[in-house]
Amino acid sequence: MIVLRPKLIKIGRNASDAVNWTSIRSVRYKEVSPWVHIDIPSGVMIHQHIKSPHVTGEIRCKDYDQLYTALFETLIDGDNHTAIDTSNSYTKWQVDYLRIVVVAENKTEVTFRVDGFKVASVYPANIELGVETEWIVEFNADCIIKEE
């Protein structure tokens, strides 16, 4: 399977109560190694498993209104939180339901389930005269798995 482009991200409390976040330019992620290498002077390197395994990544999009709707207005859990809550303080909550839908070369859609999605930061790549601004959402997750 050759993946051509992201189609959309579904975000919400569950499959029936999710919104479609379109205008996604790119999605990238990678697993973080839980191993920390400890150098011992004049000795063998020690591999210590001390970090929890997880995924870090980023979503890039152009449409700030859709980004705002998805992350600041969409309810993402049973306690009626949004991914980024600005009502009391700038609090970020873990999203119960998030799926990344991509289009493959044969025009089929492939869905990736993202468990434990939580926004780390949101910021513009660059704001400059005459160029569309690209917004970056950095995130952490427990795992990303292709759905069958």
Order of alpha helices (4+ residues) and beta strands (2+ residues): beta-beta-beta-beta-beta-beta-alpha-beta-beta-beta-beta-beta-beta-beta
